[in-house]
Amino acid sequence: MLSRVRSAVAHLVSSGGAPPPRPKSPDLPNATSAPPAALPEAPRSPPAGAGSGSGAPAKTVDPRASFSRPTFLQLSPGGLRRANDHAGRAVQSPPDTGRHLPWSTGYAEVINAGKSRHNEDQACCEVVYVEGRRSVTGAPKELSRDQGLCFYYWGLFDGHAGGGAAEMASRLLHRHIREQLKDLVEILQDPSPPPLCLSSTPGASGSSDPSHLVGPQSCWSSQKEVTHESLVVGAIENAFQLMDEQMARERRGHQVEGGCCALVVIYLLGKVYVANAGDSRAIIVRNGEIIPMSREFTPETERQRLQLLGFLKPELLGGEFTHLEFPRRIQPKELGQRMLYRDQNMTGWAYKKIELEDLRFPLVCGEGKKARVMATIGVTRGLGDHNLKVCSSTLPIKPFLSCFPEVQVYDLTQYEHCPDDVLVLGTDGLWDVTSDREVAATVDRVLSAYEPNDSSRYKALAQALVLGARGAPRYRGWRLPNNKLGSGDDISVFVIPLEG
């Protein structure tokens, strides 16, 4: 066991190696819906040659391609080389060609300082049209193009152990969301409460009468209230799960290596849905006020969930780990002594007598950015990671990693927004060195220097946030103005204006 732990630590220190070249994954089947002609054309974010949100068939992509960026950046071969330069770390944004991202969204990114061979972040910005699959009654229905729904979509995908999972999610996750929404088009457009059941029999009623199943005095005789908002949340959650399952099916044939954190924003029918699985972050800055729209999922924040799973299913620990947490590693000479510990039920600490099984490596170890699950991975939610195992072991880690996002909802119709109110999305490369208050201060400083109707102000803000987190090259690394180390990670930022 000790040799495996040493190997794990050595693996963490040397984890910046180059991932193998990755071929692209095929597209979702039967993804044929296209945005109506009246909608503004949105620059597409899949890698060059892949299918776009319009549902066009994917083209054959050279599997030897080792690096790709969102196509809305419109990078030339020379620009792609500059984007892949770890020494220069040039900030990349969409060019000033007159074609803006939806809502004049600002975007900027920069590659890491040698942490991994390529930029493993990916981004997607789409306008997606959803055509209803059937009516509420289950009868076949022909919808005209103006009877469907349209949603706006932004996604940041922070890859680890390779960029394959992040690239695949950036191309396909919004299509899974669209598929999940197809059954809800008519329901979401109807102000009445959603039906309890959707009948599969044409012409049958969309609701069911459970009276023959329960007695008149049953406590279950009343129906729970379900909102339209919760239907959208459920569609997003199901889409994340289906995306993760697709990665599991295709990980061998298409070398979908590694995993990725996913931070997704959807605007639909007046509401903004922010779905986060990982350690990226989203905040709203409104009239100087900071409104958190996500929380990070790390071994520390999800310690009790991980410990509970290890307690309920000890076979997942392989006899090598303990679900208990101690302030430090226990030494064999301390057997029989009483030491501080906590388990899956505890938020505080207590003392227990050290036994032989307590000498095993803790399921959750370290703190802060150094916290790890099974001494291997520092995030506990995301997509992919189906091949991830404890270093020098066959013990899988995926059972402890959840693909389900936490979804927060913000109703845009409840507030009067000004041009300086924005939603900021960033991968952890931004938040590792920048606080929410510092981001809000940058929002105020940058936007106040532009006219309110200048659509380029949001791209300038995204660039300022990336530059502020990256720092400048100085002696012994990239440094911030206060001489602290800047972020050496990949940094990707969306700035979404909320006015209008």
Legacy VTK file of the C-alpha trace (Angstrom):
# vtk DataFile Version 3.0
C-alpha trace
ASCII
DATASET POLYDATA
POINTS 500 float
0.000 0.000 0.000
2.815 2.401 0.893
4.371 1.949 -2.545
1.024 2.767 -4.187
0.687 5.951 -2.150
4.212 6.992 -3.135
3.344 6.295 -6.760
0.195 8.382 -6.445
2.148 11.323 -5.045
4.736 10.995 -7.807
1.924 10.901 -10.357
0.433 14.138 -8.983
3.797 15.896 -9.201
4.412 14.787 -12.783
0.863 15.009 -14.130
1.614 17.671 -16.708
2.502 15.180 -19.422
1.201 15.315 -22.966
-2.031 13.523 -23.688
-2.205 11.319 -26.782
-3.779 12.676 -29.961
-7.545 12.329 -29.880
-9.957 11.544 -32.707
-13.389 13.108 -32.616
-16.552 11.392 -31.443
-19.567 10.995 -33.733
-22.582 13.186 -33.234
-25.879 12.367 -31.568
-28.241 10.320 -33.740
-31.342 11.979 -35.155
-30.322 15.485 -34.143
-32.159 17.196 -36.972
-33.751 20.298 -35.484
-32.393 23.581 -36.774
-32.825 27.169 -35.580
-35.562 29.024 -37.466
-34.406 31.404 -40.149
-35.613 34.416 -38.167
-33.115 33.775 -35.372
-29.707 35.474 -35.456
-26.961 33.254 -36.686
-24.758 32.155 -33.824
-21.084 31.377 -34.392
-20.579 27.723 -33.662
-18.159 26.388 -31.121
-17.423 22.777 -32.100
-13.905 21.956 -33.318
-13.330 22.499 -37.004
-15.107 19.881 -39.093
-17.506 18.714 -36.388
-21.288 19.028 -36.549
-22.821 22.289 -35.388
-25.962 22.974 -33.399
-27.930 22.959 -36.644
-27.796 19.172 -36.741
-25.765 18.953 -39.952
-23.934 15.643 -40.261
-20.443 15.620 -38.869
-17.607 15.672 -41.351
-14.703 13.303 -41.169
-12.013 14.771 -38.948
-8.371 13.888 -39.123
-7.788 11.798 -35.967
-4.206 13.048 -35.843
-5.331 16.594 -34.996
-3.769 17.251 -31.589
-5.207 20.629 -30.714
-8.430 22.469 -31.420
-10.187 25.549 -30.114
-13.795 26.810 -30.254
-14.523 27.758 -33.850
-16.163 31.045 -32.853
-12.583 32.219 -32.193
-11.984 31.874 -35.954
-8.294 31.160 -35.429
-6.028 30.988 -38.454
-3.195 28.415 -38.449
-0.874 31.136 -37.190
-3.370 32.182 -34.554
-3.722 28.580 -33.466
0.034 28.353 -32.976
0.001 31.536 -30.887
-2.901 30.202 -28.830
-0.856 27.059 -28.139
2.249 28.973 -26.996
2.835 28.397 -23.288
5.586 30.986 -23.115
3.682 33.904 -24.641
0.218 32.956 -23.307
-1.588 35.351 -25.655
-5.194 36.084 -24.741
-7.633 34.854 -27.408
-11.039 36.419 -28.164
-13.409 36.357 -31.150
-12.191 38.771 -33.855
-13.852 42.112 -34.597
-15.545 41.001 -37.806
-19.000 42.406 -37.093
-20.343 38.985 -36.080
-20.993 38.967 -32.361
-21.799 36.120 -30.055
-25.456 36.067 -28.928
-26.359 38.916 -26.551
-22.986 40.528 -27.447
-21.410 38.039 -25.055
-17.758 38.610 -24.258
-15.290 35.729 -24.291
-11.568 35.369 -23.640
-9.203 32.505 -22.914
-5.520 31.781 -22.393
-3.497 28.577 -22.331
-1.766 27.295 -19.202
1.876 27.898 -18.298
3.048 24.376 -19.109
0.698 22.478 -16.799
-0.513 20.363 -19.732
0.514 20.183 -23.369
-2.616 21.862 -24.720
-5.412 24.094 -23.494
-7.861 21.549 -22.079
-10.646 24.099 -21.560
-13.403 24.160 -24.173
-16.271 26.586 -24.712
-19.593 26.619 -26.534
-22.081 29.395 -27.326
-25.217 28.471 -29.257
-28.743 29.463 -30.188
-30.723 26.217 -30.120
-34.199 25.614 -31.544
-36.370 22.907 -29.967
-39.157 21.404 -32.046
-41.855 19.606 -30.075
-41.970 15.846 -30.367
-45.684 15.406 -29.600
-48.691 17.047 -28.012
-49.539 16.798 -24.336
-52.229 14.204 -25.116
-49.739 11.972 -26.868
-51.316 12.436 -30.304
-48.958 12.988 -33.255
-48.465 16.663 -33.859
-47.078 18.708 -36.709
-45.532 21.925 -35.426
-44.807 24.934 -37.555
-41.400 26.470 -36.992
-42.801 29.292 -34.876
-44.422 26.871 -32.432
-41.210 25.504 -31.013
-38.936 26.924 -28.346
-35.588 28.638 -28.615
-32.970 28.690 -25.873
-29.630 30.443 -25.614
-26.754 28.339 -24.385
-23.278 28.998 -22.990
-20.932 26.275 -21.749
-17.449 26.099 -20.228
-15.769 22.699 -19.972
-12.556 22.396 -17.961
-10.793 19.217 -19.023
-8.331 17.191 -17.001
-6.116 14.224 -17.862
-6.642 15.124 -21.526
-9.015 17.312 -23.489
-11.177 14.638 -25.142
-14.072 14.744 -22.675
-14.220 18.555 -22.683
-14.193 18.666 -26.473
-16.930 16.054 -26.768
-19.126 17.797 -24.188
-18.722 21.153 -25.935
-20.071 19.643 -29.150
-22.874 17.478 -27.812
-24.217 18.482 -24.397
-26.559 21.167 -25.747
-27.998 18.588 -28.149
-28.783 16.267 -25.265
-30.527 19.186 -23.558
-32.521 19.852 -26.718
-33.603 16.200 -26.902
-34.783 16.326 -23.298
-36.810 19.474 -23.949
-38.655 18.120 -26.999
-41.391 16.505 -24.927
-41.847 19.739 -22.948
-42.401 22.306 -25.709
-46.200 22.482 -25.462
-46.175 22.003 -21.676
-43.796 24.930 -21.116
-45.910 27.146 -23.352
-49.092 26.300 -21.418
-49.543 28.304 -18.173
-51.563 25.504 -16.545
-49.751 23.032 -14.250
-47.840 20.228 -16.008
-49.763 16.972 -16.495
-48.978 14.107 -14.175
-48.429 11.661 -17.057
-47.752 11.817 -20.781
-49.749 9.077 -22.428
-48.140 7.013 -25.172
-51.593 6.270 -26.655
-52.728 8.802 -29.286
-55.803 10.713 -28.184
-55.603 9.486 -24.586
-55.717 11.886 -21.692
-52.411 13.329 -20.548
-53.194 12.895 -16.860
-54.016 9.772 -14.918
-56.495 9.027 -12.164
-54.724 7.187 -9.325
-57.938 6.629 -7.343
-58.043 2.930 -8.195
-54.507 2.477 -6.864
-54.832 4.160 -3.461
-57.536 4.200 -0.839
-59.540 7.356 -0.122
-57.783 7.814 3.229
-54.265 7.377 1.847
-51.771 10.089 2.682
-50.552 9.810 -0.941
-53.892 10.733 -2.498
-52.895 14.357 -3.180
-50.633 15.243 -6.104
-47.371 17.066 -5.542
-47.025 20.464 -7.125
-44.566 20.444 -10.025
-43.525 23.690 -11.695
-42.463 24.357 -15.260
-39.137 25.523 -13.878
-38.500 22.143 -12.255
-39.191 20.420 -15.590
-36.403 22.423 -17.218
-34.078 21.631 -14.308
-34.885 17.926 -14.692
-34.201 18.091 -18.432
-30.775 19.606 -17.772
-29.953 16.994 -15.133
-30.981 14.139 -17.430
-28.933 15.628 -20.277
-25.786 15.647 -18.106
-26.350 12.005 -17.207
-26.916 11.001 -20.849
-23.788 12.891 -21.895
-21.778 11.007 -19.280
-23.248 7.683 -20.416
-22.344 8.458 -24.024
-18.758 9.140 -22.961
-18.709 5.784 -21.195
-19.932 3.968 -24.328
-17.523 5.677 -26.682
-14.413 6.004 -24.523
-12.669 3.071 -26.178
-13.590 3.465 -29.823
-13.038 7.223 -29.891
-10.423 7.655 -27.150
-12.484 10.095 -25.087
-9.713 10.470 -22.558
-9.933 12.173 -19.202
-12.889 14.046 -17.824
-14.131 17.596 -17.511
-15.934 19.960 -15.196
-19.004 21.485 -16.825
-20.553 24.906 -16.228
-23.597 25.572 -18.404
-25.998 28.523 -18.687
-29.363 28.316 -20.449
-31.761 31.189 -21.052
-35.283 29.939 -21.680
-38.627 31.726 -21.363
-37.323 34.594 -19.261
-35.239 32.547 -16.833
-31.527 31.823 -16.603
-30.555 28.299 -15.532
-26.977 27.842 -14.294
-25.879 24.198 -14.064
-22.524 23.409 -12.481
-20.721 20.090 -12.095
-17.156 20.755 -10.968
-15.070 23.626 -9.647
-15.840 26.333 -12.204
-17.896 29.271 -10.943
-20.617 31.685 -12.032
-21.611 34.962 -10.382
-24.004 37.773 -11.267
-22.798 41.316 -10.712
-25.921 43.479 -10.501
-25.650 47.143 -9.530
-22.422 46.301 -7.701
-24.058 43.448 -5.777
-22.564 39.955 -6.077
-25.041 37.073 -6.503
-23.407 33.606 -6.431
-24.948 31.323 -9.065
-22.926 28.165 -8.381
-20.767 26.446 -5.816
-17.644 24.371 -6.315
-17.707 20.600 -5.876
-14.396 19.445 -4.427
-13.254 16.673 -2.065
-13.643 19.137 0.810
-17.113 20.441 -0.054
-18.411 16.918 -0.733
-16.494 15.100 1.985
-19.591 13.727 3.724
-21.155 12.418 0.489
-17.923 10.616 -0.383
-17.498 9.200 3.109
-21.104 7.990 3.190
-20.619 6.113 -0.077
-17.410 4.559 1.244
-19.218 3.571 4.451
-22.197 2.030 2.627
-20.091 0.287 -0.029
-16.718 -0.578 1.547
-15.879 -2.754 -1.462
-15.288 0.470 -3.426
-12.373 1.216 -1.091
-10.644 -2.038 -2.070
-9.202 -2.591 1.396
-6.715 0.196 0.634
-8.609 3.257 1.890
-10.604 4.236 4.948
-13.736 6.380 4.758
-12.746 8.120 8.017
-10.874 11.415 8.031
-7.991 12.234 10.366
-6.044 15.525 10.694
-2.961 13.744 9.317
-1.683 10.310 8.334
-1.550 7.905 11.232
1.767 6.235 12.074
1.933 2.531 13.049
3.477 3.500 16.382
0.257 5.353 17.228
-1.911 2.201 17.297
-3.979 2.143 20.460
-3.736 5.889 21.005
-6.717 8.233 20.745
-6.697 10.642 17.794
-9.072 13.211 16.319
-11.317 11.914 13.529
-14.645 12.528 11.804
-16.929 10.343 9.724
-19.777 10.819 7.239
-22.168 12.048 9.928
-19.896 14.632 11.518
-19.092 18.249 10.830
-17.042 18.554 14.028
-14.230 16.398 15.376
-14.024 13.752 18.128
-11.452 11.291 19.481
-11.289 7.578 18.737
-8.914 4.756 19.514
-6.658 4.039 16.551
-7.130 0.545 15.123
-5.280 -1.364 12.433
-7.698 -0.440 9.605
-7.220 3.245 10.402
-3.689 2.954 8.974
-5.191 2.791 5.489
-4.938 5.840 3.273
-7.877 8.262 3.779
-10.525 8.447 1.063
-10.288 12.252 1.184
-6.873 13.717 1.866
-5.290 17.170 1.736
-6.965 20.541 1.883
-7.665 23.434 -0.434
-6.428 22.977 -3.993
-4.366 19.992 -2.803
-7.390 18.004 -1.617
-7.768 14.718 -3.477
-10.123 11.755 -3.732
-8.105 8.549 -3.345
-4.921 10.629 -3.725
-5.783 11.127 -7.389
-8.376 13.747 -8.423
-9.282 17.157 -7.029
-12.891 17.488 -8.278
-15.872 15.336 -7.367
-18.412 16.178 -10.090
-18.092 16.344 -13.831
-18.315 14.313 -17.014
-16.121 11.436 -18.128
-13.278 9.930 -16.052
-14.598 6.436 -16.774
-11.079 5.021 -17.111
-9.664 6.807 -14.066
-8.066 4.530 -11.498
-5.943 4.950 -8.401
-2.327 5.268 -9.466
-0.563 1.886 -9.689
-3.865 0.156 -8.928
-6.933 -1.234 -10.680
-9.265 0.462 -8.199
-11.744 2.701 -10.119
-12.541 6.208 -8.865
-15.606 6.880 -11.037
-18.121 5.534 -8.455
-17.239 8.487 -6.230
-17.595 11.076 -9.015
-21.065 12.416 -9.806
-22.118 13.673 -13.225
-25.183 15.483 -11.883
-25.016 19.272 -11.780
-26.462 21.622 -9.229
-28.866 23.958 -11.051
-29.667 27.466 -9.846
-32.359 29.625 -11.445
-32.448 33.395 -11.891
-35.623 35.086 -13.132
-34.592 37.928 -15.439
-38.118 39.313 -15.507
-38.094 40.152 -11.800
-35.487 42.922 -12.060
-34.710 45.995 -14.110
-31.171 45.470 -15.377
-28.756 48.101 -16.596
-25.999 47.652 -19.226
-23.437 47.044 -16.455
-25.262 44.019 -15.007
-23.502 40.846 -16.133
-23.235 37.127 -15.528
-19.579 36.058 -15.317
-18.595 32.435 -15.973
-15.050 31.270 -15.378
-13.069 28.068 -15.095
-11.034 27.567 -11.944
-8.021 29.195 -13.599
-9.764 32.516 -12.967
-11.065 31.862 -9.457
-7.855 30.326 -8.090
-6.313 33.801 -7.902
-9.326 36.144 -8.163
-12.111 36.685 -5.629
-15.727 37.552 -6.354
-15.137 41.093 -5.071
-12.114 41.564 -7.314
-14.178 40.428 -10.304
-16.939 42.881 -9.374
-14.367 45.674 -9.102
-13.019 44.818 -12.556
-16.572 44.818 -13.941
-17.114 48.356 -12.635
-13.712 49.626 -13.777
-13.815 48.237 -17.319
-17.467 48.828 -18.205
-17.410 52.404 -16.919
-14.732 53.178 -19.532
-17.100 52.305 -22.421
-20.344 53.760 -23.683
-23.341 51.671 -22.547
-24.321 50.848 -26.143
-20.801 49.726 -27.152
-21.147 45.978 -27.690
-17.369 45.461 -27.518
-17.315 46.378 -23.824
-18.133 42.824 -22.731
-15.297 41.291 -24.722
-12.953 43.889 -23.223
-14.169 42.884 -19.764
-13.571 39.187 -20.455
-10.055 39.995 -21.655
-9.369 42.127 -18.571
-10.468 39.314 -16.273
-8.220 36.792 -18.030
-5.251 39.162 -18.060
-5.782 39.971 -14.384
-5.700 36.300 -13.440
-2.819 35.381 -15.767
-0.491 38.153 -14.640
2.680 39.183 -16.421
5.863 37.172 -17.113
8.499 38.016 -14.554
11.379 36.334 -12.844
10.246 32.924 -11.568
6.902 32.754 -13.322
3.775 34.733 -14.077
3.120 37.360 -11.436
0.228 39.585 -10.409
0.757 43.312 -9.634
1.151 42.411 -5.943
3.952 39.998 -6.963
1.907 36.939 -6.011
1.859 34.061 -8.464
-0.722 34.393 -11.216
-2.765 31.485 -12.450
-0.721 28.900 -14.324
-3.872 27.027 -15.345
-5.976 27.338 -18.483
-8.327 30.311 -18.048
-11.641 30.718 -19.890
-14.233 33.445 -19.235
-17.694 34.301 -20.563
-19.258 37.683 -19.768
-23.021 37.667 -20.481
-24.885 41.003 -20.303
-28.289 40.805 -18.622
-29.970 43.978 -19.845
-32.737 43.368 -22.353
LINES 1 501
500 0 1 2 3 4 5 6 7 8 9 10 11 12 13 14 15 16 17 18 19 20 21 22 23 24 25 26 27 28 29 30 31 32 33 34 35 36 37 38 39 40 41 42 43 44 45 46 47 48 49 50 51 52 53 54 55 56 57 58 59 60 61 62 63 64 65 66 67 68 69 70 71 72 73 74 75 76 77 78 79 80 81 82 83 84 85 86 87 88 89 90 91 92 93 94 95 96 97 98 99 100 101 102 103 104 105 106 107 108 109 110 111 112 113 114 115 116 117 118 119 120 121 122 123 124 125 126 127 128 129 130 131 132 133 134 135 136 137 138 139 140 141 142 143 144 145 146 147 148 149 150 151 152 153 154 155 156 157 158 159 160 161 162 163 164 165 166 167 168 169 170 171 172 173 174 175 176 177 178 179 180 181 182 183 184 185 186 187 188 189 190 191 192 193 194 195 196 197 198 199 200 201 202 203 204 205 206 207 208 209 210 211 212 213 214 215 216 217 218 219 220 221 222 223 224 225 226 227 228 229 230 231 232 233 234 235 236 237 238 239 240 241 242 243 244 245 246 247 248 249 250 251 252 253 254 255 256 257 258 259 260 261 262 263 264 265 266 267 268 269 270 271 272 273 274 275 276 277 278 279 280 281 282 283 284 285 286 287 288 289 290 291 292 293 294 295 296 297 298 299 300 301 302 303 304 305 306 307 308 309 310 311 312 313 314 315 316 317 318 319 320 321 322 323 324 325 326 327 328 329 330 331 332 333 334 335 336 337 338 339 340 341 342 343 344 345 346 347 348 349 350 351 352 353 354 355 356 357 358 359 360 361 362 363 364 365 366 367 368 369 370 371 372 373 374 375 376 377 378 379 380 381 382 383 384 385 386 387 388 389 390 391 392 393 394 395 396 397 398 399 400 401 402 403 404 405 406 407 408 409 410 411 412 413 414 415 416 417 418 419 420 421 422 423 424 425 426 427 428 429 430 431 432 433 434 435 436 437 438 439 440 441 442 443 444 445 446 447 448 449 450 451 452 453 454 455 456 457 458 459 460 461 462 463 464 465 466 467 468 469 470 471 472 473 474 475 476 477 478 479 480 481 482 483 484 485 486 487 488 489 490 491 492 493 494 495 496 497 498 499
